[in-house]
Amino acid sequence: MTELILRRLALGLVTVWMVSVIIFMGIEALPGDACTAFLERDAQGEVLERCREQLGLNQSATQRYLAWATGALQGDLGVSANGNTTIAAEVALRVKNSILLAAGALSVGVPLAIFLGVFTGLWRDKFPDIFFSTGAIFAMTIPEFVAATIITLIFSIWLGLFPAVVLTPADAPPLDFFPEFVPAAIVLTLVMVAHIMRMVRSSVIEVMTSDYIQMAQLKGVPYWQMVFRHALPSALLPAINIVALTIAWLLGGVVVVEVVFNYPGLGRMMIDAISDRDLPVIQAIAILVAATYVGINLLADLLTILLNPRMRTQHLRRK
């Protein structure tokens, strides 16, 4: 297992390195640079040269990549194009806010999704399954901005329970975002529950029709003992990966929801950086999101292997 963990870790590091190279090359391929994007009409003469010297853009591409990669490994993501903001400090604030939003959605969404997935899987093709599965398909197909609009209409305008948008500044303490972040968390919870519930339902149905469950039925094992002791441990293993993908999505991929509700998270910061053509910030957020996806998926894969005896046996046989 130690060899497997080290191999997966090495593969994850190589993936992050390749992503960093692709991101850097993509930024390099854009016309102009961070200084020309920030200065716009003033990008000429001494002002432009001073900006490029301040950001290190007067060096070769190889030197700049090595300096950027070395700084990123040490937690130094550089400064924004305006030269006044430290990217690491600003990203830390936005990551904190995104974690708050993700925690609110996950704390409700994951238990609810697993419960509904198991419930509908055990009641396959009956009314509860048809009702909740239809709702899940509807939640999966409706665009996020439409769901956000509906939630705002119901909870903010009709009921007046929560503010329609978030007005709290990004550097405020986490408790100051309550209850402003609740509508955004509700939208994310609906989307998350739909995807995880469908995955868990399919897994439960597959396990309940497997040979060893049918053999347990023939041996007269009590139904609920068979479900909780034999079926669910195997059925819930695939949920680990989908939950991991959901966590990574919540930390960096909820751009639409954060923009609609004006929530100062990492996704909103990415949109603002793109609008301002702040290339150093875009580059830093992109590598951070990529590393998050790789790291969380690596942990999910290792956890699945540790909890699944068959996967451990297959790995030992390949050795």
C-alpha positions in Angstrom: 0.0 0.0 0.0 2.9 2.3 0.7 4.2 1.8 -2.8 0.7 2.5 -4.2 0.3 5.7 -2.2 3.7 6.9 -3.3 3.0 6.1 -7.0 -0.4 7.9 -6.9 1.2 10.9 -5.1 4.0 11.1 -7.8 1.4 10.9 -10.5 -0.6 13.7 -8.9 2.5 15.9 -8.7 3.4 15.3 -12.3 -0.2 16.2 -13.3 -0.1 19.5 -11.4 3.3 20.3 -12.9 2.0 19.6 -16.5 -1.1 21.8 -15.7 1.2 24.6 -14.5 3.2 24.4 -17.7 0.0 24.5 -19.9 -1.4 27.4 -17.9 1.9 29.3 -18.2 2.1 28.6 -21.9 -1.5 29.7 -22.4 -0.9 33.0 -20.6 2.3 33.5 -22.7 0.4 32.9 -25.9 -2.0 35.7 -25.2 -1.3 39.0 -27.0 0.5 41.5 -24.8 1.2 40.8 -21.1 0.0 41.8 -17.7 1.4 45.3 -17.9 -0.2 46.1 -21.3 -3.5 44.7 -20.1 -3.4 46.8 -17.0 -2.0 50.0 -18.3 -4.1 49.9 -21.6 -3.5 53.3 -23.4 -0.6 54.2 -21.0 1.3 51.1 -21.9 4.3 52.8 -23.5 7.7 54.3 -22.6 9.1 54.4 -19.2 5.8 53.5 -17.5 5.6 50.2 -19.3 9.2 49.4 -18.7 8.9 50.1 -15.0 5.8 47.9 -14.8 7.5 45.0 -16.6 10.5 45.4 -14.3 8.3 45.3 -11.2 6.5 42.2 -12.3 9.7 40.5 -13.7 8.3 40.5 -17.3 11.6 41.7 -18.7 13.1 38.2 -18.1 12.9 35.2 -20.5 9.9 32.9 -20.4 11.9 30.1 -18.8 13.2 32.3 -16.0 9.8 33.7 -15.3 8.3 30.2 -15.2 10.9 28.9 -12.8 10.6 32.0 -10.6 6.8 31.6 -10.6 6.8 27.9 -9.9 9.4 28.3 -7.1 7.3 31.0 -5.5 4.1 29.0 -5.9 5.7 26.1 -4.1 6.6 28.4 -1.2 3.1 30.0 -1.1 4.2 33.2 -2.9 1.8 33.7 -5.9 3.3 37.1 -6.8 1.4 40.4 -7.0 -1.5 41.4 -9.2 -1.1 43.5 -12.4 -1.6 46.7 -10.5 1.3 45.9 -8.3 -0.5 46.8 -5.1 -2.2 43.5 -4.1 -0.5 40.4 -2.9 -2.2 37.5 -4.7 -1.7 35.0 -2.0 -3.4 37.2 0.7 -6.3 38.0 -1.6 -6.7 34.3 -2.7 -6.6 33.2 1.0 -9.6 35.5 1.8 -11.6 34.1 -1.2 -10.7 30.5 -0.4 -12.0 31.1 3.1 -15.3 32.4 1.8 -15.6 29.5 -0.7 -14.9 27.0 2.1 -17.7 28.6 4.1 -20.1 28.3 1.2 -19.0 24.8 0.5 -19.3 23.7 4.1 -22.9 25.1 4.3 -23.9 23.1 1.2 -22.0 19.9 2.0 -23.3 19.7 5.6 -26.9 19.4 4.3 -26.4 18.1 0.8 -24.2 15.0 1.3 -26.3 13.4 4.1 -29.5 14.2 2.3 -28.2 12.9 -1.0 -27.0 9.6 0.5 -30.3 9.1 2.3 -32.4 9.8 -0.8 -30.1 7.6 -3.0 -30.4 4.6 -0.6 -34.1 5.2 -0.2 -34.9 5.4 -3.9 -32.5 2.5 -4.7 -34.3 0.2 -2.2 -37.7 1.4 -3.5 -36.8 1.0 -7.2 -39.6 1.8 -9.7 -42.1 2.6 -6.9 -43.7 5.9 -6.2 -41.0 7.3 -3.9 -38.3 6.4 -6.4 -40.2 7.9 -9.3 -41.0 11.1 -7.4 -37.5 11.8 -6.1 -35.8 10.7 -9.3 -37.9 13.0 -11.4 -37.1 15.9 -9.1 -33.4 15.0 -9.3 -33.4 15.0 -13.1 -35.2 18.3 -13.1 -32.6 19.8 -10.7 -29.7 18.4 -12.9 -31.1 19.8 -16.1 -32.1 23.3 -15.0 -29.3 25.9 -15.4 -27.7 27.2 -12.2 -28.6 30.8 -13.0 -32.3 29.8 -13.4 -32.3 28.0 -10.1 -30.6 30.9 -8.5 -33.3 33.3 -9.9 -36.1 31.0 -8.6 -34.5 30.7 -5.2 -34.1 34.5 -5.0 -37.7 35.0 -6.0 -39.1 32.6 -3.4 -36.9 33.2 -0.4 -35.8 36.9 -0.9 -38.8 38.5 -2.7 -41.9 36.5 -1.8 -40.9 35.3 1.7 -38.3 38.0 2.6 -36.2 35.6 4.6 -32.8 36.3 3.1 -31.1 39.2 1.2 -31.1 38.8 -2.5 -27.4 39.4 -2.9 -24.3 39.3 -0.6 -23.1 42.8 0.4 -20.6 41.7 3.0 -17.0 42.5 2.0 -14.6 39.7 1.3 -12.4 40.3 4.3 -15.3 40.1 6.8 -15.4 37.3 9.5 -17.3 34.1 8.4 -20.3 34.8 10.7 -20.9 38.1 9.0 -22.0 36.3 5.8 -25.0 34.7 7.6 -27.7 34.7 6.5 -26.7 36.3 3.1 -24.9 33.2 1.8 -27.9 30.9 2.5 -29.7 31.3 -0.9 -26.4 30.5 -2.7 -25.9 27.4 -0.4 -29.5 26.3 -1.2 -28.8 26.4 -5.0 -25.6 24.4 -4.6 -27.3 21.9 -2.3 -30.0 21.2 -4.9 -27.5 20.6 -7.6 -25.3 18.5 -5.4 -28.1 16.4 -4.0 -29.4 15.6 -7.5 -26.0 14.3 -8.8 -24.9 12.4 -5.7 -28.4 10.9 -5.2 -28.5 9.5 -8.8 -25.0 7.9 -8.3 -25.9 6.3 -5.0 -29.3 5.1 -6.3 -27.6 3.4 -9.3 -25.0 1.8 -7.0 -27.6 0.5 -4.5 -29.6 -1.0 -7.3 -26.5 -2.7 -8.7 -25.5 -4.1 -5.4 -29.0 -5.3 -4.5 -29.1 -7.3 -7.7 -25.6 -8.8 -7.3 -25.0 -12.5 -6.8 -23.9 -12.4 -3.2 -27.0 -10.4 -2.1 -29.2 -12.9 -3.9 -27.3 -15.7 -2.1 -27.9 -14.0 1.2 -31.6 -13.8 0.5 -31.7 -17.5 -0.3 -29.9 -18.3 3.0 -32.7 -16.4 4.8 -30.6 -13.5 6.1 -33.0 -10.8 7.5 -33.7 -8.1 4.9 -32.5 -5.1 6.9 -29.4 -6.9 8.2 -28.6 -7.8 4.6 -29.0 -4.1 3.6 -27.0 -2.5 6.3 -24.3 -5.1 6.8 -23.7 -6.3 3.3 -25.3 -4.1 0.7 -24.6 -0.5 1.9 -20.9 -0.8 2.6 -20.3 -1.8 -1.0 -22.9 0.5 -2.5 -21.6 3.7 -0.8 -18.0 3.2 -2.0 -18.6 4.9 -5.4 -20.1 7.8 -3.6 -16.6 8.7 -2.3 -15.4 9.8 -5.7 -18.5 11.8 -6.6 -18.4 13.6 -3.2 -14.7 14.4 -3.8 -15.5 15.9 -7.3 -18.3 17.8 -5.7 -16.0 19.3 -3.0 -13.5 20.3 -5.7 -16.3 21.9 -7.7 -17.6 23.8 -4.7 -14.2 25.3 -4.0 -13.5 26.6 -7.5 -16.2 25.9 -10.0 -19.3 27.6 -8.7 -18.7 30.7 -10.8 -22.3 31.2 -11.9 -23.8 31.0 -8.4 -21.2 33.3 -6.9 -21.7 35.9 -9.7 -25.5 35.8 -9.4 -25.4 36.3 -5.6 -22.4 38.6 -5.6 -20.6 36.2 -3.3 -16.9 37.1 -2.8 -15.5 33.6 -3.4 -12.8 32.2 -5.5 -15.0 31.8 -8.6 -16.1 35.5 -8.4 -12.5 36.5 -8.0 -11.7 34.6 -11.2 -14.4 36.4 -13.2 -13.2 39.8 -11.9 -9.6 39.0 -12.9 -10.7 38.0 -16.4 -12.7 41.2 -16.7 -9.7 43.3 -15.6 -7.3 41.1 -17.6 -5.3 40.6 -14.5 -3.2 37.7 -15.9 -1.1 37.0 -12.7 -4.3 36.5 -10.7 -5.9 34.3 -13.4 -2.7 32.2 -13.5 -2.6 31.8 -9.7 -6.3 30.8 -9.4 -6.1 28.3 -12.3 -3.1 26.4 -10.8 -4.8 26.5 -7.3 -8.0 25.0 -8.7 -6.1 22.4 -10.7 -4.1 21.4 -7.6 -7.3 21.2 -5.6 -8.9 18.8 -8.1 -5.9 16.6 -8.3 -5.4 16.5 -4.5 -9.0 15.8 -3.6 -9.3 13.1 -6.3 -6.1 11.5 -5.1 -7.4 11.3 -1.5 -10.7 9.9 -2.8 -8.9 7.2 -4.8 -6.7 6.2 -1.9 -9.7 6.1 0.5 -11.6 3.9 -1.9 -8.8 1.5 -2.2 -8.3 1.3 1.6 -12.0 0.6 2.2 -12.4 -1.9 -0.7 -10.7 -5.2 0.0 -11.2 -6.3 -3.6 -9.2 -3.4 -4.9 -6.4 -4.0 -2.4 -6.3 -7.7 -3.5 -6.1 -6.8 -7.2 -3.2 -4.4 -6.5 -1.3 -7.1 -4.6 -1.9 -9.6 -7.4 -0.5 -7.2 -10.0 2.6 -6.9 -7.9 
